[in-house]
Amino acid sequence: MPLKGNPRIAELEGLIRKHQDLYYNRQSEISDAEFDALWDELAELDPDNAVFDSVGADAADGWPKARHLIPMGSQEKASDPESFLAWCAKVAHPEYLVQYKLDGASLELQYEAGALVRAVTRGDGEVGDDITPNASRMAGVALRLPEAFTGGVRGEVLLPREVHARKYADKANCRNAANGLMKRKDGVGSEDLHVVCYDASGSIAGPGPGDAGASPFADEAEKMDWLARMGFEATTQAILSLPEEVVEYRARVMDKRPSLPYDIDGLVVKGREIDAEDMARSRPERQIAFKFSLEEAISVLREVEWSESGANYTPIGIVDPVRLAGTTVQRANLVNTNLIRGMGLKLGSRVIMTKRGEIIPKIEGLVENPPGAAEIEAPSSCSCGTTLVDEGTRLYCPNPACPKKVQHRLEKWLSVLDVRDFGGVIVGKLLSSGRVRSVPDLYGLGAAELALYERMGETLARKILRNLAARNEVSLARFVAGFDIEGIGELNVEKAVAAGFDTLQKLREASPQALAAIDGLGDITAATIAKGLSDLGAEMDALLATGAIRILPPASLGPLSGRSFCFTGELSSMKRPDAEALVRAAGGLIKSSVTKGLSYLVTNDPASGSDKNKKAAAYGVVIIDEAAFLALVGQK
């Protein structure tokens, strides 16, 4: 249900209507991807909004108006495989008819007994402009058909790329140029336009006078064959059995897209059967526009680097430079060996790259493995000499004493406690010298020896050690998370604390089965916590024995008990870890993402269109700024 009174809904309605009108009638001011982002945001906030049942209205002056024979409604959209596969699961077509989604201006050609009588632009979806004089000069428009067909033929007015580059390069793109040329009152330029057809509805007159006749095609595939027989240029189509085949087909089309004579911006996917009832809807439900995105591109995988983080080895693909979402990228996250094997990736593979908010783009699909593509070899041993373990989901060194694993734990401890100025370079030198081998060793350092290792001067060394000493009280969740147990963060431990395992001793004594019974943990996470606490028990005890660190006792019911907070963006009065500490001290919970049931999203930009703000609005989460947050925790 939409959030009543949400001003963002009204703002989105206005923006969508404005840009629809510009798209259909003038010149677009934003990209398709930006328009789709507005559309998707409104669909999330108010899925039944009336704007989804409307299209732009023609603004051309002087053309007579005419009513459509075939409804021209809006289409459902999917811009990524996950959304498309979810739609497929809902409609469950036995076969999928897939057509190129032509990126031009819609036109309906109306025939009576085989003769062209009108050519009508999209308009408001029901009534458009009759531009027959111009349409009759366009390539691909049949003035008379070889059969006595009465009905409508729908197509797209396109300007070939070659003509755009040669004659209309001053126009932003082919679609804008085509939209302007087809409505010129003097008709100049209409001869440069092509009409490619993809739909028809009507009948062939019967043999006797007054016979109503019958449809010349039984399904969507026959419809395309009929269009070609009548002399129209029909859009490219394929018939596929499985949704996954459509995803693969889209990848191949993306690969050849730059070489096509016309612009396309995706695929139209529907069932093979003709569904007149669905087509009569203002927004048909059983067909979808499976769009391309500015966040997708085709490239070639040239080599694979293995990024080391602690004990883990993560494959990073080096690809041919390609533009993605306005930036040139050359690296892609390959995630793990399962992905490499599952996709059949090789050196030389042509691949689909995506960038949907990630810092490093991902390889999402394989287009093809050309001849000569070479196998990707994963490393087999760690620099410490230990044979690596390949579990598919991760490749790692199992040696608990591996120097890389120890360094990562030290860096994690300093990061979780937000100890400033104590960077990885210093940690590396202390570790390689043998002076520091575990977390407790950090607390035995003196300013003079620290300055010696980094040659930083004793003043800075004393400042670093003061920063370390200042973080002398930590929650149980932060204490455990700081020891870098694989895959275990503060949120995992907080769930255990909330379930009653609120001291280190209770956590250690808890069986994996007891931990697994906690909502949100599960067998694997529970086993990992139990094993990590066992393996690192001696080091934890040694740290507590120094007296430099004290685990805070379990929080009693505080003013924020039962309420949860998620932070996004920067705070002006404090660092985020300090704000999160205030929440925990008051009995509240910290969440890393916006989910249903979250109490507050804290941001200094409540009007932002960020993903977290959108989700918070959709879930009914209260969005507050820093001042309101400080008031809640009694700091103002």
C-alpha positions in Angstrom: 0.0 0.0 0.0 1.3 3.5 -0.8 2.2 5.9 2.0 -0.7 8.4 2.0 0.5 12.0 1.7 4.0 11.0 0.7 5.2 14.1 -1.3 7.6 12.0 -3.3 4.7 10.2 -5.0 3.3 13.4 -6.3 6.7 14.6 -7.4 7.3 11.3 -9.3 3.9 11.6 -11.0 4.8 15.0 -12.3 8.2 14.0 -13.5 7.0 10.9 -15.3 4.2 12.7 -17.1 6.6 15.5 -18.1 9.2 13.2 -19.5 6.6 10.9 -21.2 5.4 14.0 -23.1 9.0 15.0 -24.0 9.8 11.4 -25.1 6.8 11.0 -27.4 6.5 14.5 -28.7 9.6 16.6 -28.5 13.1 15.8 -27.3 14.0 13.8 -24.3 15.9 15.6 -21.5 16.9 12.4 -19.6 18.2 9.0 -20.6 16.0 5.9 -20.7 17.8 4.5 -17.7 17.0 7.7 -15.7 13.3 7.5 -16.8 13.1 3.9 -15.8 14.6 4.7 -12.4 11.7 7.2 -11.8 9.2 4.6 -13.0 10.6 1.9 -10.8 10.7 4.2 -7.7 7.0 5.1 -8.2 6.1 1.5 -8.8 7.7 0.6 -5.4 6.0 3.5 -3.5 2.6 3.3 -5.2 2.2 0.3 -7.6 -1.4 1.2 -8.6 -0.7 4.8 -9.4 -2.8 6.1 -12.3 0.3 7.3 -14.1 1.0 3.7 -15.1 -2.2 3.6 -17.1 -1.3 6.7 -19.2 1.1 7.5 -22.0 2.2 10.9 -23.4 -0.2 13.0 -25.4 0.8 14.3 -28.8 1.3 18.0 -28.9 1.6 18.5 -32.6 -0.5 21.3 -34.0 -2.6 21.1 -37.2 -2.8 17.3 -37.7 -6.3 15.8 -37.6 -7.0 13.4 -34.8 -7.9 9.7 -35.2 -8.7 6.9 -32.9 -6.6 3.7 -32.6 -7.7 0.3 -33.6 -5.1 -1.4 -31.5 -4.6 -0.1 -27.9 -1.2 1.5 -27.3 -0.7 1.1 -23.6 2.3 1.0 -21.4 4.4 -2.1 -20.9 5.7 -3.8 -17.8 9.5 -3.4 -17.6 12.4 -5.5 -16.4 16.0 -4.2 -16.7 17.8 -7.1 -15.2 17.6 -10.9 -15.4 16.3 -11.3 -11.8 13.3 -9.1 -12.4 12.6 -10.8 -15.8 12.8 -14.3 -14.3 10.4 -13.2 -11.5 7.9 -12.1 -14.2 8.3 -15.4 -16.0 7.5 -17.4 -12.9 4.3 -15.4 -12.5 3.0 -15.7 -16.1 4.5 -19.2 -16.9 4.2 -19.1 -20.7 4.8 -22.5 -22.3 6.9 -20.7 -24.9 8.3 -17.2 -25.2 8.1 -15.2 -28.3 10.9 -12.6 -28.2 11.2 -9.6 -30.5 13.6 -6.7 -30.7 12.2 -3.6 -28.8 12.6 -0.9 -31.4 13.6 2.5 -30.1 11.6 4.9 -32.3 8.2 6.5 -32.5 5.0 4.3 -32.5 2.7 4.4 -35.5 -0.5 2.5 -36.4 -1.3 1.9 -40.0 -5.0 1.5 -40.6 -6.3 -0.5 -43.6 -9.7 -1.0 -45.2 -10.1 -3.8 -47.7 -6.3 -3.8 -48.2 -5.9 0.0 -48.8 -4.1 2.3 -46.4 -6.6 4.9 -45.1 -4.8 6.4 -42.0 -1.5 6.4 -40.2 -1.9 7.4 -36.6 0.7 8.4 -34.0 0.7 7.1 -30.5 -1.0 10.1 -28.9 -2.6 9.3 -25.5 -2.8 5.6 -26.3 -6.4 5.9 -27.7 -6.3 8.9 -30.0 -3.3 10.2 -32.0 -2.4 12.4 -34.9 -3.3 11.3 -38.5 0.0 11.9 -40.4 -1.0 9.7 -43.4 0.6 12.1 -46.0 4.0 11.8 -44.3 3.7 8.1 -43.5 2.9 7.3 -47.2 6.4 8.5 -48.1 8.2 6.3 -45.4 10.1 3.1 -46.4 8.2 0.0 -45.2 4.7 1.5 -45.4 2.6 -0.6 -47.8 -0.1 1.6 -49.5 -2.0 -1.5 -50.7 -1.8 -5.1 -49.4 -2.1 -8.2 -51.5 -5.1 -9.3 -49.3 -8.3 -7.5 -48.5 -7.3 -6.9 -44.9 -9.3 -4.5 -42.7 -7.7 -3.6 -39.4 -4.5 -2.1 -37.9 -0.8 -2.8 -38.3 1.4 -1.4 -35.6 5.0 -0.4 -36.2 7.9 1.8 -35.1 9.1 4.8 -37.1 12.9 4.6 -37.2 15.7 6.7 -38.5 18.6 4.4 -39.6 21.8 5.1 -37.8 23.7 5.7 -41.0 21.2 8.4 -42.1 21.3 10.0 -38.6 25.1 10.3 -38.8 25.0 11.7 -42.3 22.1 14.1 -42.3 20.8 14.7 -38.7 23.8 14.6 -36.4 22.6 17.8 -34.7 19.8 15.7 -33.2 20.5 14.0 -29.9 19.6 10.5 -31.2 17.8 8.7 -33.9 14.5 8.5 -31.9 14.3 12.3 -31.4 15.1 12.9 -35.0 12.4 10.4 -36.2 9.8 11.9 -33.9 10.4 15.4 -35.3 10.6 14.4 -38.9 7.5 12.3 -39.0 5.3 15.3 -37.8 6.7 18.0 -40.1 3.9 19.7 -41.9 5.9 20.1 -45.1 6.8 16.4 -45.0 10.5 17.1 -45.6 12.6 14.2 -44.3 9.8 11.6 -44.2 11.5 9.7 -47.0 14.5 9.1 -44.7 12.3 7.2 -42.2 11.6 3.5 -42.1 8.7 1.7 -40.5 9.3 -1.7 -38.9 6.2 -3.6 -37.9 5.5 -5.9 -35.0 1.8 -6.2 -34.4 -1.5 -6.5 -36.3 -5.2 -7.0 -35.6 -8.1 -7.4 -38.1 -9.5 -9.7 -40.7 -9.5 -10.7 -44.3 -12.8 -10.1 -46.1 -14.8 -13.3 -46.8 -15.7 -14.5 -50.3 -19.3 -13.4 -50.2 -20.7 -9.8 -49.9 -20.9 -8.7 -46.3 -18.8 -11.6 -45.0 -17.0 -10.5 -41.9 -14.0 -12.6 -42.7 -11.5 -14.2 -40.3 -8.1 -13.3 -38.8 -5.3 -14.2 -41.2 -3.1 -15.5 -38.3 -3.7 -18.0 -35.5 -0.9 -16.9 -33.1 1.8 -14.3 -32.6 4.4 -16.2 -34.7 2.0 -16.5 -37.7 1.3 -12.8 -37.3 4.9 -12.0 -37.9 5.0 -14.3 -41.0 1.8 -12.6 -42.3 3.4 -9.1 -41.9 6.3 -10.2 -44.0 4.1 -11.7 -46.7 2.1 -8.5 -46.9 5.3 -6.6 -47.7 6.1 -5.1 -44.3 9.5 -5.1 -42.7 8.8 -7.2 -39.6 10.9 -7.0 -36.5 13.4 -9.8 -35.7 11.9 -12.5 -33.5 12.8 -15.8 -31.9 10.7 -18.5 -30.1 12.3 -19.9 -27.0 11.2 -22.6 -24.5 12.8 -21.5 -21.3 13.2 -18.1 -19.5 16.9 -18.8 -19.1 17.2 -19.1 -22.9 15.6 -15.6 -23.2 18.3 -14.3 -20.8 21.0 -15.9 -23.0 19.4 -14.6 -26.2 19.4 -11.1 -24.7 23.1 -11.4 -24.1 23.7 -12.3 -27.8 21.5 -9.4 -29.0 23.4 -7.0 -26.7 26.6 -8.2 -28.4 25.4 -7.5 -31.9 23.4 -4.4 -31.0 26.1 -1.9 -32.1 26.1 -3.4 -35.6 22.3 -3.2 -36.1 21.0 -0.6 -38.6 18.4 0.7 -36.2 18.4 1.6 -32.5 16.9 -1.0 -30.1 16.7 -0.7 -26.3 15.7 -4.2 -25.3 13.4 -7.1 -26.1 9.7 -7.5 -26.0 8.7 -10.9 -24.6 5.3 -12.4 -24.7 3.6 -15.8 -25.1 3.0 -17.3 -28.5 -0.8 -17.3 -28.1 -2.7 -14.1 -29.1 -4.2 -12.7 -25.9 -6.7 -10.0 -27.0 -8.0 -9.5 -23.4 -4.5 -8.7 -22.1 -3.7 -6.4 -25.0 -6.9 -4.4 -24.3 -5.5 -3.5 -20.9 -3.8 -0.1 -20.5 -0.8 -2.0 -19.1 -0.7 -5.6 -20.5 0.4 -8.1 -17.8 1.4 -11.0 -20.0 4.1 -9.3 -22.0 7.1 -7.4 -20.8 9.8 -5.0 -22.1 13.1 -6.7 -21.1 15.3 -3.7 -21.4 18.9 -3.1 -21.8 20.5 -0.7 -19.3 23.3 1.9 -19.3 24.6 -0.3 -16.4 25.3 -3.2 -18.8 27.8 -3.7 -21.5 29.6 -6.5 -23.5 33.4 -6.9 -23.0 36.1 -9.6 -23.3 37.7 -11.3 -20.2 41.5 -11.0 -20.7 43.0 -12.2 -17.5 42.1 -13.0 -13.8 43.9 -11.6 -10.8 43.4 -13.2 -7.4 42.8 -10.5 -4.7 44.0 -11.6 -1.3 42.1 -10.5 1.8 43.2 -12.3 4.9 42.9 -16.0 4.2 40.6 -15.5 1.2 41.4 -15.3 -2.5 38.8 -13.5 -4.7 39.0 -13.6 -8.5 39.0 -10.2 -10.2 38.5 -10.2 -14.0 40.5 -7.8 -16.2 38.4 -7.0 -19.2 38.7 -4.8 -22.3 37.8 -1.2 -21.3 34.1 -0.5 -21.6 31.7 2.3 -20.6 29.3 1.5 -17.8 27.0 4.0 -16.2 29.1 7.0 -17.4 32.5 5.6 -16.4 35.2 3.5 -18.2 35.9 0.3 -16.3 38.4 -2.5 -16.8 37.9 -4.7 -13.7 35.0 -7.0 -12.8 34.4 -9.0 -9.6 34.1 -12.7 -10.4 33.0 -13.5 -6.9 34.3 -17.1 -6.5 35.3 -20.3 -8.4 31.7 -21.5 -8.5 30.7 -18.5 -10.6 33.6 -19.1 -13.0 32.8 -22.8 -13.4 29.0 -22.3 -13.5 29.2 -19.7 -16.3 31.9 -21.6 -18.2 34.1 -18.5 -18.2 37.5 -18.6 -19.9 40.2 -16.2 -20.8 38.9 -14.7 -24.0 35.2 -15.1 -23.1 32.8 -12.5 -24.4 30.8 -11.5 -21.3 28.0 -9.3 -20.0 29.2 -6.8 -17.4 26.9 -5.0 -15.0 27.3 -2.1 -12.6 24.3 -1.7 -10.3 25.8 0.4 -7.5 28.8 -1.8 -6.9 32.2 -0.2 -6.7 33.6 -3.0 -8.9 31.3 -4.2 -11.7 30.3 -7.8 -11.9 30.3 -10.3 -14.8 26.7 -11.4 -15.0 26.7 -13.7 -18.0 28.6 -15.4 -20.8 27.9 -14.5 -24.4 30.3 -16.9 -26.0 33.6 -18.7 -25.8 35.4 -18.0 -29.1 38.0 -20.5 -30.4 41.2 -20.3 -28.5 39.6 -19.3 -25.2 41.9 -20.6 -22.4 41.0 -22.2 -19.0 41.2 -20.0 -15.9 43.7 -21.4 -13.4 43.1 -20.8 -9.7 46.1 -20.6 -7.3 46.7 -23.9 -5.5 48.9 -22.8 -2.6 49.2 -19.9 -0.2 52.4 -17.8 0.2 52.7 -19.5 3.7 53.1 -22.8 1.8 49.7 -24.2 2.8 47.5 -25.9 0.1 44.4 -23.7 -0.5 40.9 -25.1 0.1 38.4 -24.5 -2.8 34.9 -24.8 -1.4 33.4 -23.2 -4.5 31.9 -20.3 -2.6 35.4 -19.3 -1.4 39.0 -20.1 -2.0 41.1 -19.8 1.2 44.1 -20.7 3.3 43.1 -23.1 6.2 46.3 -22.4 8.2 45.2 -20.5 11.4 48.8 -19.1 11.8 49.0 -17.8 8.2 50.7 -14.4 8.4 48.1 -12.9 6.1 45.2 -14.1 8.3 46.9 -12.7 11.4 47.4 -9.3 9.7 43.8 -9.2 8.6 42.7 -10.0 12.2 44.8 -7.2 13.6 43.5 -4.7 11.0 39.9 -5.9 11.6 40.3 -5.3 15.3 41.5 -1.8 14.8 38.8 -1.1 12.3 35.9 -2.4 14.4 37.1 -0.3 17.3 37.6 2.6 15.0 41.2 3.2 16.2 42.4 6.1 14.1 45.9 6.5 12.5 46.8 2.9 13.2 46.9 1.8 9.5 47.7 -1.4 7.7 51.3 -0.4 6.8 52.2 0.0 10.5 50.6 -3.3 11.3 52.5 -5.1 8.5 55.8 -3.8 9.7 55.1 -4.8 13.3 54.0 -8.3 12.1 57.0 -8.9 9.9 59.4 -7.8 12.6 57.9 -10.4 15.0 57.1 -7.7 17.6 53.3 -8.2 17.2 51.8 -11.6 16.5 48.3 -11.3 18.1 45.8 -8.7 19.2 47.1 -8.6 22.8 50.5 -7.7 21.6 49.2 -4.3 20.3 48.6 -3.3 23.9 52.2 -3.9 25.0 53.7 -1.4 22.5 55.6 1.7 23.7 55.7 5.0 21.9 59.5 4.8 21.4 59.5 1.4 19.7 56.4 2.2 17.6 58.1 5.3 16.3 61.2 3.2 15.5 59.2 0.8 13.4 57.5 3.5 11.3 59.9 6.3 11.8 57.0 8.6 12.6 58.3 10.5 15.6 57.3 9.8 19.2 54.6 12.6 19.2 52.5 10.8 16.5 53.3 7.4 18.1 52.0 8.6 21.5 48.8 9.9 19.7 48.2 6.5 18.0 48.6 4.6 21.3 46.3 7.1 23.0 43.7 6.4 20.3 44.1 2.7 20.9 43.9 3.0 24.7 40.8 5.2 24.5 38.7 2.3 23.1 38.9 0.4 26.4 35.2 -0.6 26.7 33.4 -2.5 24.0 30.2 -4.4 23.7 30.3 -8.2 23.5 29.2 -8.1 19.9 32.0 -5.7 18.9 34.6 -7.7 20.9 33.8 -10.9 19.1 33.5 -9.2 15.7 36.9 -7.7 16.1 38.5 -11.1 16.2 37.7 -11.6 12.5 35.8 -14.9 12.7 35.1 -15.7 9.0 31.7 -14.2 8.0 30.7 -13.2 11.6 30.0 -9.5 12.2 28.4 -7.5 15.0 24.9 -8.2 13.8 25.3 -11.9 14.1 26.6 -11.7 17.6 23.9 -9.1 18.6 21.3 -11.7 17.6 22.9 -14.2 20.0 23.1 -11.5 22.8 19.4 -10.7 22.3 18.6 -14.4 22.7 20.2 -14.5 26.1 23.8 -15.4 25.3 24.9 -12.0 26.6 28.3 -12.8 28.1 31.5 -14.2 26.6 31.2 -17.2 28.9 27.6 -17.9 27.9 28.5 -17.7 24.2 31.4 -20.1 24.7 29.3 -22.6 26.5 26.5 -22.4 23.9 26.3 -25.5 21.6 26.1 -25.0 17.9 22.5 -26.4 18.1 21.5 -23.8 20.6 22.9 -21.0 18.5 21.3 -22.3 15.3 17.9 -22.1 17.0 18.3 -18.3 17.2 16.2 -16.6 14.5 18.4 -15.3 11.7 21.5 -17.4 12.4 21.2 -21.0 11.0 23.4 -24.0 11.2 26.4 -22.8 9.2 26.7 -19.4 11.0 26.2 -21.1 14.4 28.9 -23.6 13.7 31.2 -20.9 12.6 30.7 -18.9 15.7 31.3 -21.9 18.0 34.4 -22.9 16.2 35.8 -19.4 16.0 35.3 -18.8 19.7 37.1 -22.1 20.4 40.0 -21.5 18.1 40.5 -17.9 19.3 39.7 -18.5 23.0 43.2 -18.2 24.2 43.9 -15.0 22.4 40.7 -13.5 23.7 41.6 -14.4 27.2 45.1 -13.0 26.8 43.6 -9.7 25.7 41.2 -9.4 28.6 44.0 -10.3 31.0 46.0 -7.2 29.9 43.2 -5.1 31.5 43.3 -2.8 28.5 39.9 -4.0 27.2 36.7 -4.5 29.2 33.6 -6.1 27.8 30.6 -4.0 28.8 28.0 -5.9 30.9 24.7 -6.9 29.3 22.5 -3.8 28.7 19.5 -3.6 30.8 16.2 -2.5 29.3 17.0 1.1 28.1 14.9 3.9 26.5 15.6 2.4 23.0 14.9 -1.2 23.9 13.1 -3.0 21.1 13.9 -0.3 18.6 16.3 -0.6 15.7 18.4 2.0 13.8 20.1 2.1 10.4 22.5 4.9 9.5 23.2 6.2 6.0 25.5 9.1 4.9 27.8 11.1 7.2 26.9 12.6 10.6 28.1 16.0 11.4 28.5 15.8 15.2 30.1 12.4 15.6 31.4 9.3 13.7 29.0 6.6 12.9 30.5 4.0 15.3 30.0 6.5 18.1 26.4 7.0 17.2 25.9 3.3 17.0 27.5 2.9 20.4 24.9 5.4 21.8 22.1 3.2 20.4 23.5 0.1 21.9 24.0 1.8 25.3 20.4 2.7 25.3 19.3 -0.8 24.5 18.6 -0.4 20.8 19.8 -2.5 17.9 21.9 -1.5 14.9 21.0 -2.8 11.4 23.2 -2.5 8.4 20.4 -2.3 5.8 16.8 -1.2 5.5 14.4 -4.1 6.1 10.8 -4.5 7.1 10.5 -3.9 10.8 13.3 -1.3 11.0 12.3 1.4 13.4 14.4 4.4 12.2 16.6 5.3 9.2 19.0 8.1 10.3 20.2 10.4 7.5 21.0 14.1 7.1 19.4 14.0 3.7 15.8 12.7 4.2 14.7 14.0 0.8 17.4 12.0 -1.0 16.5 9.5 -3.7 19.0 7.0 -2.4 18.2 3.3 -2.3 18.0 3.2 1.5 15.6 6.2 1.5 13.4 4.6 -1.1 13.2 1.3 0.8 12.5 3.1 4.0 9.6 5.0 2.4 8.3 1.8 0.9 8.4 -0.2 4.2 7.0 2.6 6.3 10.2 3.1 8.2 10.5 6.5 10.0 13.2 8.6 8.5 14.9 11.1 10.9 17.8 13.5 10.7 20.7 13.8 13.1 19.0 16.3 15.3 16.0 14.0 15.9 18.3 11.1 16.5 20.3 13.0 19.2 17.1 13.9 20.9 16.1 10.3 21.0 19.3 9.2 22.7 19.2 12.1 25.1 22.2 14.0 23.6 20.3 17.2 22.8 
